[in-house]
């Protein structure tokens, strides 16, 4: 492994990663970090069912690494790269991610059958990496979408680590931080039990909890403009709406001590799949006691 310290790791996929490289380069310029490109060349066991051959993929991914290296190098950032032979793309990328400051992957908008066959490398890495994971849509550009940084908060008492990353990202971009809380009752119950009084009550409680969580951070980041939004809407719908207006959407991940299985909830998985802007998945942070 020739990965430099504190590098922004970029996963180079079969079909290139121009959007991911451009995002990583911008992040590297903001943080004065190097960029490290990683391509995993061995096909997963299911690849043959997707109509891929080892020869075709090897040639395509080799060119993809060369293209990514040139794209990053042309911007003046320090860039390194390596090819890795590993039958598990996710495990290999997680190992490299955990030696860097973050990992950036390019998200392709796959159809349902393609996703069943190939799985989702992005979801796998986002569920396991110990560092922030950023998923960039393949049609993203710096000029597309909005300019704010949006942090999605479910439980304000457990969101301090995620909120700090949101503040840092907003400050680096010289933009507004939007803290978004969306709530919705289980299917069938919302229409039956939610009225205007309940909406006002929930809005008031949510804003009070968020304000308490923001007290110290607002003092630490006085230069960051802040907006709090509480929406009565299905969370996935609210997040995808927010993505249309955001330069970056920040989500939290379930704690690693939860039972075996994906540490990404259904809202996070749906948002990663459909978001119009880059999504930053924050791993569990230090406990309040620490």
C-alpha positions in Angstrom: 0.0 0.0 0.0 1.5 3.3 -1.1 -1.2 5.4 0.4 -0.1 8.7 1.9 -1.2 9.8 5.4 -4.5 11.7 5.7 -5.4 11.1 2.1 -8.8 11.4 0.5 -9.3 7.9 -1.0 -11.2 7.6 -4.3 -12.7 4.3 -5.5 -12.1 3.9 -9.2 -14.9 1.8 -10.7 -15.3 -0.1 -13.9 -16.9 2.8 -15.7 -14.6 5.6 -14.5 -15.1 8.1 -11.7 -14.9 11.6 -13.1 -17.5 13.0 -10.8 -16.0 11.4 -7.7 -12.5 12.6 -8.6 -13.7 16.2 -9.2 -15.4 16.1 -5.8 -12.4 14.7 -4.1 -10.1 17.2 -5.7 -12.2 20.1 -4.4 -12.2 18.6 -0.9 -8.4 18.1 -1.1 -7.9 21.7 -2.1 -10.1 22.9 0.8 -8.3 20.7 3.4 -4.8 20.6 1.9 -4.9 16.8 1.6 -3.5 14.4 -1.0 -5.7 12.2 -3.1 -5.2 8.5 -3.4 -6.9 6.4 -6.1 -7.8 2.8 -5.5 -9.0 0.3 -8.1 -10.0 -3.2 -7.2 -9.6 -5.4 -10.3 -10.9 -8.9 -9.3 -14.5 -9.5 -10.3 -17.0 -10.5 -7.6 -18.5 -14.0 -8.0 -21.7 -12.6 -9.4 -20.0 -10.5 -12.2 -20.4 -13.2 -14.8 -24.1 -13.0 -14.5 -24.0 -9.3 -15.3 -22.5 -10.0 -18.7 -19.0 -9.0 -17.8 -15.7 -10.8 -18.7 -12.5 -10.5 -16.8 -10.6 -9.3 -19.8 -13.1 -6.6 -20.7 -13.2 -5.3 -17.1 -9.4 -5.4 -16.7 -8.9 -3.3 -19.8 -11.6 -0.8 -18.9 -10.6 -0.3 -15.3 -6.9 0.1 -16.2 -7.9 3.0 -18.5 -10.2 4.3 -15.8 -7.3 4.6 -13.3 -5.2 6.3 -15.9 -7.9 8.8 -16.7 -8.6 9.4 -13.0 -5.0 10.0 -12.2 -4.6 12.5 -15.1 -7.8 14.3 -14.1 -6.6 14.8 -10.5 -3.0 15.6 -11.4 -4.1 18.3 -13.8 -5.6 20.3 -10.9 -2.2 20.4 -9.0 -3.2 18.3 -6.0 -0.8 15.5 -4.9 -2.2 12.3 -6.3 -1.1 8.6 -6.0 -2.8 5.5 -7.1 -2.7 1.7 -6.9 -4.3 -1.5 -8.2 -5.5 -4.0 -5.7 -6.3 -7.7 -6.4 -9.1 -8.6 -4.0 -12.2 -10.6 -4.7 -14.1 -8.5 -2.1 -14.3 -4.9 -3.4 -16.0 -3.7 -0.2 -13.5 -5.2 2.2 -10.5 -3.8 0.2 -12.0 -0.3 -0.1 -12.9 -0.3 3.6 -9.3 -1.1 4.5 -8.0 1.7 2.4 -10.7 4.1 3.7 -9.8 3.4 7.3 -6.2 4.6 6.6 -7.4 7.9 5.1 -9.5 10.9 6.2 -12.5 9.9 4.0 -13.4 7.8 1.0 -15.3 9.0 -2.1 -17.2 6.7 -4.4 -19.2 7.4 -7.5 -22.7 6.2 -7.5 -24.3 4.9 -10.7 -28.0 5.0 -11.0 -28.6 1.2 -11.5 -31.9 -0.4 -12.4 -33.5 -2.8 -10.0 -32.2 -6.0 -11.7 -28.7 -4.7 -12.0 -28.7 -3.8 -8.3 -29.9 -7.3 -7.4 -27.1 -8.9 -9.5 -24.2 -6.6 -8.7 -25.1 -5.4 -5.2 -24.1 -2.0 -4.0 -20.4 -1.3 -3.3 -21.3 2.1 -2.0 -23.8 0.8 0.6 -21.3 -1.9 1.7 -18.5 0.6 2.3 -20.8 3.2 3.9 -22.1 0.6 6.3 -18.6 -0.5 7.5 -16.0 2.2 7.1 -14.6 4.0 10.2 -14.3 7.3 8.3 -16.8 9.4 6.5 -18.0 8.0 3.2 -19.1 10.3 0.4 -21.3 9.0 -2.5 -21.2 11.2 -5.6 -23.9 10.8 -8.3 -22.3 10.0 -11.7 -24.0 13.1 -13.3 -22.9 15.5 -10.5 -20.9 18.7 -11.2 -19.8 21.5 -9.0 -22.2 23.8 -10.8 -25.2 21.6 -10.4 -27.7 21.6 -7.5 -27.7 24.0 -4.6 -25.1 25.5 -2.4 -26.1 24.8 1.3 -24.9 21.9 3.4 -27.8 20.0 4.9 -27.5 17.7 7.9 -30.4 15.3 8.5 -31.1 14.9 12.3 -33.3 12.2 13.7 -32.4 12.3 17.4 -30.8 15.6 18.3 -29.3 14.2 21.5 -27.2 11.7 19.5 -26.3 14.1 16.6 -23.5 16.2 18.0 -20.7 14.4 16.0 -22.7 14.6 12.8 -23.5 18.2 13.4 -19.9 19.1 13.9 -19.0 17.6 10.6 -21.8 19.6 9.0 -20.5 22.8 10.5 -17.0 22.0 9.3 -18.2 21.3 5.8 -20.3 24.5 5.7 -17.4 26.6 7.0 -15.1 25.1 4.4 -17.6 26.0 1.6 -18.5 29.4 3.0 -22.1 28.5 2.9 -25.2 28.0 5.1 -25.7 25.0 7.2 -29.3 23.6 7.2 -30.3 21.3 10.0 -33.3 19.2 8.9 -35.6 17.1 11.0 -38.4 15.2 9.2 -41.0 13.2 11.0 -43.9 10.9 9.9 -46.0 8.4 11.6 -46.2 4.8 10.5 -48.2 4.1 7.4 -51.9 4.5 8.0 -51.5 6.2 11.3 -50.3 9.6 10.2 -53.6 10.6 8.5 -55.6 9.3 11.4 -53.8 10.9 14.4 -51.9 13.9 13.2 -53.7 17.3 13.3 -52.5 20.9 13.4 -52.0 20.9 17.2 -49.8 17.8 17.0 -47.7 19.4 14.2 -47.2 22.5 16.2 -46.3 20.5 19.3 -43.8 18.2 17.5 -42.3 21.3 15.7 -41.7 23.0 19.0 -40.2 20.0 20.8 -37.9 19.2 17.8 -36.6 22.8 17.6 -36.0 22.9 21.3 -34.0 19.6 21.2 -32.0 20.8 18.1 -31.3 24.2 19.7 -29.9 22.4 22.8 -27.6 20.2 20.6 -26.4 23.3 18.7 -25.5 25.5 21.6 -21.8 24.7 21.9 -21.3 24.3 18.2 -22.8 27.7 17.4 -20.3 29.3 19.8 -17.5 27.4 18.1 -18.6 28.2 14.6 -20.0 31.8 14.8 -19.1 32.5 11.2 -21.4 29.7 9.9 -25.0 30.9 9.0 -27.5 28.4 10.4 -31.1 27.4 9.5 -33.3 24.8 11.2 -36.1 23.1 9.3 -38.7 20.8 10.8 -40.8 19.0 8.2 -43.8 16.8 8.6 -43.1 14.5 5.7 -41.7 10.9 5.1 -38.0 11.2 5.8 -36.8 9.9 2.5 -39.1 12.3 0.6 -37.8 15.2 2.8 -34.2 14.3 2.3 -34.5 13.9 -1.5 -36.2 17.3 -1.7 -33.4 18.8 0.4 -30.8 17.2 -1.9 -32.2 19.3 -4.8 -31.1 22.4 -2.9 -27.9 21.2 -1.4 -24.3 21.0 -2.3 -23.8 18.2 0.3 -26.3 16.1 2.3 -25.0 14.7 5.6 -26.5 11.5 7.1 -25.7 9.5 10.2 -25.1 5.7 10.4 -26.4 3.3 12.9 -24.0 2.3 15.7 -21.6 -0.7 15.0 -22.8 -2.4 18.1 -26.2 -3.0 16.7 -27.1 -6.6 15.7 -25.4 -8.1 12.6 -26.7 -6.7 9.3 -26.5 -3.5 7.5 -25.7 -0.4 9.7 -27.5 1.7 7.1 -31.2 2.2 7.6 -33.7 2.2 4.8 -33.8 6.0 4.6 -30.0 6.2 4.2 -30.0 3.4 1.5 -32.8 5.1 -0.4 -31.1 8.5 -0.2 -27.8 7.1 -1.4 -29.6 5.5 -4.3 -31.6 8.5 -5.5 -29.9 11.7 -4.1 -29.2 14.4 -6.7 -26.3 15.8 -4.6 -23.3 14.1 -2.9 -24.2 12.3 0.3 -21.8 12.1 3.2 -22.4 9.2 5.6 -21.0 9.8 9.0 -19.8 6.8 11.1 -20.8 6.7 14.8 -18.7 9.3 16.7 -17.3 9.3 20.2 -19.8 8.6 22.9 -21.0 11.5 25.0 -19.2 9.9 28.0 -15.9 10.0 26.1 
